[in-house]
Amino acid sequence: MKKIFAALLSASFLLSPMVVSQASADDHRRPPVVVQKRVIVEKKIVRPHWKKGYRVNASERRRFHDVNDYRRYRLAPPPRGYRWVRADNDYLLIGITSGVITSIIAGR
């Protein structure tokens, strides 16, 4: 029994390099698998054109929505002669008569 076990053990030591070399040779004959991924990242850069001191004309004022409940949006109460408006997800404090922007709060 010991002799059979010793013979099998020595045969496994002798045959293992041949099995490994055969497996590695098979890998070299097979063409490599190339996985190509196409990743498209779209970046949208938004440059706000609202600046302090900018005079808003009448056509732009039509697009604005008045913010009557300014506390809901955590805005300070507007001074006399000014009002909060919402334009493109931003809150602007503009003068009622002049249309000049005095403050800008970026919305979320």
C-alpha positions in Angstrom: 0.0 0.0 0.0 2.8 2.4 0.9 4.5 1.7 -2.4 1.4 2.4 -4.4 0.8 5.6 -2.5 4.5 6.7 -3.0 4.2 5.9 -6.7 1.1 8.0 -7.1 2.6 10.9 -5.1 5.7 10.9 -7.2 3.7 10.7 -10.5 1.6 13.7 -9.4 4.8 15.7 -8.8 6.2 14.7 -12.2 3.0 15.2 -14.2 2.0 18.6 -12.6 4.5 20.7 -14.6 3.3 19.1 -17.9 -0.4 19.8 -17.1 0.4 23.4 -16.2 2.5 24.0 -19.3 -0.2 22.5 -21.5 -2.8 24.8 -19.9 -0.7 27.9 -20.4 0.0 26.8 -24.0 -3.7 26.6 -24.6 -4.1 30.1 -23.3 -1.6 31.5 -25.7 -3.3 29.9 -28.7 -6.7 31.4 -27.9 -7.3 34.9 -29.2 -7.5 37.5 -26.4 -11.0 38.7 -25.4 -11.2 42.5 -25.7 -14.0 44.2 -23.9 -14.7 47.7 -25.2 -16.8 50.0 -23.2 -18.1 53.3 -24.5 -18.7 55.8 -21.7 -20.3 59.0 -22.7 -20.3 61.8 -20.1 -22.5 64.7 -20.9 -21.6 67.8 -19.0 -24.0 70.7 -19.1 -22.5 74.0 -18.1 -25.0 76.5 -17.1 -23.7 80.0 -16.9 -26.2 82.3 -15.2 -26.5 85.6 -16.9 -27.9 87.3 -13.8 -25.5 89.7 -12.2 -25.9 92.4 -9.6 -26.7 95.7 -11.2 -28.2 94.1 -14.4 -31.3 95.9 -15.6 -34.0 93.5 -16.4 -36.1 94.6 -19.4 -39.9 94.1 -19.8 -39.7 91.0 -22.0 -37.5 89.2 -19.4 -39.8 90.3 -16.6 -42.7 88.4 -18.2 -40.8 85.1 -17.7 -40.4 85.7 -14.0 -42.7 84.4 -11.3 -43.4 86.6 -8.3 -42.5 85.1 -5.0 -45.2 86.2 -2.6 -44.5 83.7 0.2 -40.7 84.5 0.5 -40.6 82.9 4.0 -41.4 79.5 2.5 -38.2 79.7 0.4 -36.2 81.1 3.4 -35.7 84.5 1.9 -35.4 87.8 3.8 -38.4 90.2 3.5 -37.9 92.5 0.6 -37.3 96.2 1.4 -39.8 98.8 0.3 -39.8 99.2 -3.5 -38.3 95.7 -4.2 -39.7 92.3 -4.8 -38.5 88.7 -5.0 -38.9 86.9 -8.3 -38.0 83.4 -9.4 -36.1 83.1 -12.7 -34.6 79.8 -13.9 -34.5 78.3 -10.4 -32.8 81.4 -9.0 -34.3 84.0 -6.7 -33.7 87.6 -7.7 -34.4 90.7 -5.6 -35.3 93.4 -8.2 -36.4 96.9 -7.9 -40.1 97.3 -8.9 -39.7 100.6 -10.8 -36.1 100.3 -12.1 -35.8 96.5 -12.7 -32.3 96.5 -11.4 -31.1 93.3 -9.7 -29.8 93.9 -6.2 -29.5 90.4 -4.9 -29.3 86.8 -6.3 -30.0 83.6 -4.4 -29.2 80.4 -6.2 -32.0 77.8 -6.0 -31.6 74.1 -5.6 
